[in-house]
């Protein structure tokens, strides 16, 4: 029996910052990971599991720690899609600044794997924490 999209999303939030290898196992080989508000902070759309892993590892490397916690999953009529609301907090490695973020992600699954993530976040919170102009 395949896992529900909601179960996969819970693991997505649980593992993305705590166990990247386990998180990568949730992704389809050809996953698309989009950041619609990310251009101003250097986050670009990535295609493929390997590129998603590289992007997440690079982002995590900026922090002493980054913790995510799931707020809720909004299920849609199509059981393969949902929105996840979650928040993150951590400390920036280079300057000690606190990082706090709220996220909303559209996630679509197929065959028990995540095939598409469109993650919305506040780029101003990133710029402030990283002390970017």
C-alpha positions in Angstrom: 0.0 0.0 0.0 1.4 3.4 -1.0 1.7 6.2 1.5 -0.6 9.1 1.5 0.5 12.5 0.3 -0.1 13.9 3.8 2.3 11.3 5.2 4.9 12.1 2.6 4.6 15.8 3.4 5.0 15.2 7.1 8.3 13.4 6.3 9.3 16.1 3.9 9.2 18.7 6.7 10.7 16.3 9.2 13.7 15.3 7.1 14.5 18.2 4.9 16.8 19.9 7.5 17.5 17.0 9.8 18.3 14.1 7.5 18.9 15.2 3.9 19.6 11.6 2.6 16.3 10.4 4.0 14.6 13.5 2.5 16.1 12.7 -0.9 14.4 9.3 -0.8 11.0 11.1 -0.8 11.8 12.8 -4.1 11.2 11.5 -7.6 14.3 11.4 -9.8 12.9 14.2 -11.9 11.4 16.4 -9.1 10.9 20.1 -9.8 11.6 22.4 -6.8 10.5 26.0 -7.4 11.0 29.1 -5.3 8.7 31.8 -6.7 10.1 34.5 -4.4 13.6 33.2 -4.3 15.3 35.0 -7.1 16.2 38.0 -4.9 18.1 35.7 -2.5 19.7 33.5 -5.0 17.2 30.6 -4.9 16.4 29.3 -8.3 14.2 26.5 -9.6 16.0 23.3 -9.5 15.3 20.2 -11.6 16.1 16.7 -10.4 16.8 15.0 -7.1 20.5 15.6 -7.2 20.1 19.3 -7.8 17.5 19.6 -5.1 19.8 17.9 -2.7 22.7 20.2 -3.6 20.5 23.3 -3.2 19.2 22.2 0.2 22.7 21.2 1.5 24.0 24.6 0.3 21.3 26.5 2.2 21.7 24.4 5.3 25.4 25.1 5.2 24.6 28.7 6.0 23.2 27.8 9.4 24.5 26.4 12.7 21.2 24.7 12.9 17.8 25.1 11.1 14.7 23.4 12.5 11.4 23.1 10.7 8.0 22.4 12.2 4.8 21.6 10.4 1.8 23.7 11.2 -0.8 22.0 9.0 -1.4 20.2 5.8 -4.2 21.4 3.6 -5.5 18.5 1.5 -7.0 19.1 -1.9 -9.6 17.3 -3.8 -7.0 15.5 -5.8 -5.3 13.3 -3.2 -1.9 13.6 -4.9 -1.7 17.3 -4.1 -1.7 19.4 -0.9 -0.4 22.6 0.6 1.9 22.5 3.7 2.3 25.3 6.1 5.4 25.2 8.2 7.9 27.4 10.0 11.6 27.4 10.4 14.0 28.8 12.9 17.8 28.7 13.2 21.0 30.6 13.6 23.2 31.9 10.8 26.7 30.5 11.0 28.5 33.6 9.6 27.0 36.3 11.8 25.0 34.6 14.6 21.8 36.2 13.5 18.5 34.5 14.3 16.5 33.2 11.3 12.7 32.9 11.5 10.6 32.0 8.5 7.1 30.9 7.6 6.7 28.7 4.5 3.8 27.7 2.4 4.5 24.9 -0.1 2.4 23.3 -2.8 3.4 19.7 -3.1 2.4 17.1 -5.7 3.1 13.4 -5.4 3.0 10.6 -7.9 3.8 6.9 -7.2 4.7 7.6 -3.6 7.3 10.2 -4.4 7.3 14.0 -4.5 7.3 15.2 -8.1 6.8 19.0 -7.6 7.4 21.4 -4.8 6.6 25.1 -5.1 7.8 26.8 -1.9 6.8 30.3 -0.9 8.7 32.2 1.8 9.5 35.8 2.8 12.8 36.7 1.1 13.1 39.7 3.4 13.5 37.4 6.4 16.3 35.6 4.5 18.0 38.9 3.6 17.7 40.2 7.1 19.2 37.1 8.8 22.0 36.7 6.3 22.6 40.5 6.4 22.2 40.8 2.6 21.5 44.2 1.0 
